[in-house]
Amino acid sequence: MKILVTGGAGYIGSVLVPALLKKGHKAVVLDNFMYNQTPLLDCCYDKNLEIIRGDVRNKSLVTKLIKDVDAIFPLACLTGAPLCNKDPIAAQTVIYDAVKMILDLRSKEQIVIFPTTNSGYGVGQKGKFCTEKTPLKPISLYGQLKVKAENDILDAGNAITLRLATAFGMSPRMRLDLLVNDFTYRAVYDRFIVLFEAHFKRNFIHVRDVAKAFIHCLDNFSKMKNEPYNVGLSDANLSKQELCEEIKKHVPEFYFVESAVGEDPDKRDYIVSNEKIEKAGFRPDVSISDGIRELVKGYQIIKRNQFANV
C-alpha cells in the first residue's frame, strides 16, 4: 500500500515509518521538522520512502499528496497539554482543522487510522476501568481537540481510531517530556524526584508497540474498521509512585518522595482496559521494565534536554 503519514518524522512516526517500509509499503511523509531533529535519515536509502518538508495545513500541498494514496495516518500534532496551552490557535488548526481538511479531501475508499489519546478519559472512577464505551471527558485543550477529531473521523467512516496510552521508549525523534521517559531521565541524572499526587494513575505503551498497533489495524482493517480501540499495556496501569518503584529496580540509587503540599497541574487519573484490541488479536511486545532498561541505556547517549515538545 501507499500510505501518507503526516507528522511522519515525529516521536511515533519515526518509529512507524521504518516499520511500514520493512513490511513493503510505500510511505509518503509530510512533516515540518519543527524540533530540528534528524529522524528518518537512516531510511533515505529506501526507494519506497518520499519525504516532503511542509505544513499539514497547506491545502494545495495536501490535495496533491492525498490523490494516489491508499491510506492516511494523520499523526501531525501539537502533542501534549502544555504545548497546546502555549499556542491554542496552532493546536486547533493542526490537531482538528487539518484532520477535517483531510476528511474532506480524501475519497471514501481511502483508509484513515488516527491516533487519539486515552487522556480523553480525563478523571476516571476509582477502581473502574475505562473502556471504549466510557464517556470521554477530556480536561485539557489537547484532549478536547483530539476527541473532537476522533468523533469526525469515526462519523466519516472507513477509519480506525487508536486511543493511545502514554507512550514511552527510545525514538529517533526523542521526547523527554513523556512521563516514563522523564522520570527515568531524572533517575539516571538527578537520582531523585519529588512527586505531586503520587497516587494518580494512567496507562502506558511502548512507542514500538504503537507502531505495531497501526500495522495490525492496517492488516486487519476490514474486521476492525469504524471503531475506537484503547492501546496500552494491560499490566501497566500504574500510579506515579508505582512507576518510580519500577524505575528504582533499574537505577537502585534513585530516591523519590511525595510532597506533602502542592499539586500536579496534570489532573489525569484513570485506569484503562485494552481488552477490545486484544480480542482483535493485538498484543504488545515491550514491558514497562524492558522499556525502562532501554531508556537507561539510551540516556548514556542523550544528556541534553532539547528532546521535548516544550
C-alpha positions in Angstrom: 0.0 0.0 0.0 1.0 3.6 -0.4 0.5 5.5 2.9 0.5 9.2 3.6 1.9 9.8 7.1 1.5 13.4 8.2 3.9 14.2 11.1 5.8 11.1 10.0 9.1 12.3 11.4 7.7 12.7 14.9 8.1 10.6 18.0 5.7 7.9 16.8 6.2 8.5 13.1 9.9 8.0 13.0 9.4 4.5 14.5 6.3 3.7 12.5 7.6 4.7 9.0 10.6 2.3 9.1 8.2 -0.4 10.2 5.9 0.3 7.3 8.9 0.2 4.8 10.1 -3.1 6.3 6.6 -4.5 5.6 7.0 -3.5 1.9 4.6 -0.4 2.0 5.4 2.9 0.3 5.5 5.8 2.7 4.9 9.5 1.9 6.0 11.6 4.9 4.8 15.2 5.3 6.5 16.9 8.2 7.7 20.4 9.1 10.6 19.2 11.2 9.8 21.9 13.8 12.0 20.4 16.5 15.2 20.5 14.4 16.0 16.8 15.0 17.1 14.4 12.3 14.8 11.4 12.2 14.4 9.1 9.2 18.0 9.7 7.9 18.7 6.0 8.0 15.6 5.4 5.8 16.5 7.7 3.0 18.2 4.9 1.0 14.7 3.2 0.6 13.1 3.9 -2.7 9.7 3.4 -1.2 10.1 6.5 1.1 9.2 10.0 0.0 9.8 13.0 2.3 8.2 16.4 1.9 9.1 19.2 4.3 5.8 21.2 4.6 2.8 22.1 6.6 -0.2 19.8 7.1 -2.4 22.9 6.9 -1.3 23.7 3.4 -4.4 22.6 1.4 -2.9 22.7 -2.1 0.0 20.5 -0.9 -2.2 18.0 1.0 -4.5 17.8 -2.0 -1.6 16.9 -4.2 -0.2 14.3 -1.8 -3.5 12.6 -1.0 -4.5 11.9 -4.6 -2.9 8.5 -5.1 -2.5 7.0 -1.6 -4.4 4.0 -0.2 -4.3 5.0 3.4 -3.7 8.1 5.6 -2.2 8.2 9.0 -2.7 11.8 10.4 0.0 11.9 13.0 0.8 15.6 12.7 0.0 17.2 16.0 1.0 19.6 18.7 1.2 16.9 21.3 0.5 17.4 24.9 -1.4 19.8 27.1 1.5 22.3 27.8 2.3 22.8 24.1 -1.4 23.3 23.2 -1.9 25.7 26.0 1.1 27.7 24.8 -0.3 28.1 21.3 -4.1 27.3 21.3 -4.6 28.6 17.7 -1.9 26.4 16.2 -3.3 23.5 18.3 -6.8 24.0 16.8 -5.5 24.3 13.2 -3.1 21.3 13.4 -5.0 18.8 15.6 -8.5 19.5 14.3 -8.8 21.7 11.3 -6.1 19.8 9.3 -7.7 16.5 10.1 -11.1 17.9 9.0 -9.5 19.0 5.7 -8.1 15.6 5.1 -11.5 14.0 5.6 -13.0 16.5 3.1 -10.3 15.8 0.5 -10.0 12.0 0.7 -12.1 9.6 -1.2 -14.3 7.2 0.7 -12.1 4.3 -0.3 -9.0 5.7 1.4 -8.4 4.3 4.8 -7.7 6.6 7.8 -6.0 5.3 11.0 -5.8 8.1 13.6 -4.1 8.3 17.0 -6.4 9.8 19.6 -5.3 9.7 23.3 -6.8 7.9 26.3 -6.3 11.2 28.1 -9.7 11.8 26.7 -11.0 9.9 29.7 -9.9 12.7 32.0 -10.5 11.6 35.5 -11.9 8.1 35.8 -13.8 6.4 38.6 -11.6 4.8 41.2 -11.1 1.1 40.6 -13.2 1.2 37.4 -11.6 0.5 34.0 -12.2 2.9 31.2 -13.4 1.0 28.1 -14.2 2.3 24.7 -17.8 2.8 25.9 -16.8 5.0 28.8 -17.8 8.7 28.2 -15.0 10.9 27.1 -14.4 13.8 29.4 -11.1 15.5 28.4 -9.8 18.0 30.8 -7.2 19.7 28.5 -7.4 21.6 25.2 -5.2 18.9 23.7 -7.6 16.1 24.8 -10.7 18.1 23.7 -9.3 18.6 20.2 -8.2 15.0 19.8 -11.6 13.8 20.9 -13.4 16.2 18.5 -11.2 14.9 15.6 -11.9 11.3 16.6 -15.6 11.9 16.5 -15.4 13.4 13.0 -13.2 10.6 11.7 -15.5 7.8 13.0 -18.5 9.6 11.6 -16.8 9.8 8.2 -16.3 6.0 8.2 -13.7 3.7 6.7 -11.4 4.6 9.7 -10.0 3.3 12.9 -9.0 5.4 15.9 -6.4 4.4 18.5 -6.8 5.8 22.0 -3.1 5.6 22.9 -1.8 5.2 26.4 1.1 7.4 27.4 3.9 6.3 25.2 7.5 5.6 26.3 10.8 4.4 24.9 13.6 5.5 22.6 12.7 7.0 19.3 14.8 8.7 16.5 12.8 11.8 17.3 13.2 11.6 21.0 11.0 13.2 23.7 12.0 13.6 27.3 8.7 15.2 28.4 6.7 12.0 28.4 6.2 10.6 31.9 8.2 7.4 31.8 10.9 9.0 29.7 11.1 12.0 32.0 11.1 10.1 35.3 13.8 7.7 34.0 15.9 10.6 32.8 15.7 12.2 36.3 16.6 8.9 37.9 19.7 8.5 35.7 21.0 12.0 36.0 19.4 13.6 39.1 19.0 10.5 41.2 15.8 11.9 42.9 12.3 13.2 42.2 9.6 14.9 44.3 6.2 13.6 43.4 2.9 15.5 43.5 -0.3 13.5 43.9 1.7 10.3 43.5 -1.5 8.1 43.5 -2.7 9.5 40.1 -2.7 6.6 37.7 -2.5 6.2 33.9 -1.8 3.5 31.3 1.4 3.2 29.3 2.6 1.7 25.9 6.0 1.5 24.2 6.4 3.5 21.1 7.3 0.4 19.1 4.1 -1.2 20.2 2.2 1.9 19.0 3.8 1.3 15.6 2.8 -2.3 15.8 -0.8 -1.4 16.6 -1.0 0.8 13.4 0.3 -2.1 11.3 -2.1 -4.6 13.0 -5.0 -2.3 12.2 -3.9 -2.0 8.6 -3.5 -5.8 8.2 -6.9 -6.4 9.9 -8.8 -3.3 8.7 -11.9 -4.9 7.3 -12.8 -6.6 10.6 -11.7 -3.7 12.9 -12.9 -0.6 10.9 -15.2 2.2 12.2 -14.3 1.6 15.8 -12.1 3.2 18.5 -9.6 1.0 20.4 -7.6 1.6 23.6 -4.0 0.7 23.1 -1.9 0.2 26.2 -0.2 -2.4 28.4 -2.8 -4.2 30.4 -0.3 -4.8 33.3 0.8 -1.2 33.3 -2.0 0.9 34.8 0.5 2.5 37.2 0.5 5.3 39.6 3.5 7.7 39.6 4.6 6.0 42.9 4.4 2.6 41.3 6.3 3.8 38.2 9.1 5.1 40.3 9.3 1.8 42.1 9.7 0.1 38.7 12.5 2.6 37.7 14.3 2.0 41.0 14.7 -1.7 40.1 17.0 -0.5 37.3 18.5 2.6 39.0 19.0 1.5 42.6 20.3 4.9 43.7 17.1 6.6 42.6 15.3 8.3 45.5 11.7 9.5 45.3 9.3 11.1 47.8 5.8 12.5 47.7 5.4 16.2 48.6 3.0 16.9 51.5 1.9 20.1 49.8 1.4 21.2 46.2 -0.4 19.6 43.4 0.2 18.3 39.8 -1.3 20.6 37.2 -1.9 17.4 35.1 -5.1 16.1 36.7 -5.4 12.9 34.6 -6.2 9.9 36.7 -7.7 6.7 35.2 -7.1 3.0 34.6 -7.8 1.6 31.1 -9.0 -1.7 29.7 -7.2 -2.8 26.5 -9.4 -5.9 26.1 -11.1 -4.8 22.9 -7.9 -4.6 20.8 -6.5 -7.7 22.5 -9.6 -9.6 21.3 -8.9 -8.3 17.8 -5.5 -10.1 18.0 -3.1 -7.4 19.1 -0.6 -8.0 21.8 2.2 -5.6 22.9 5.8 -6.8 22.9 7.6 -4.4 25.3 7.0 -4.5 29.0 7.4 -1.4 31.2 10.5 -3.0 32.7 12.1 -3.6 29.3 11.3 -0.1 28.3 12.9 1.4 31.3 16.0 -0.7 30.7 16.2 0.6 27.2 15.8 4.2 28.3 18.6 3.8 30.9 20.9 2.6 28.1 19.7 5.4 25.7 20.4 8.0 28.3 24.1 7.2 28.2 23.9 8.8 24.7 21.4 11.6 25.4 22.4 14.2 28.0 20.6 17.3 26.8 17.1 18.4 27.5 16.4 19.6 23.9 14.4 16.4 23.3 11.0 17.7 24.3 7.9 19.4 22.9 8.1 22.4 25.2 
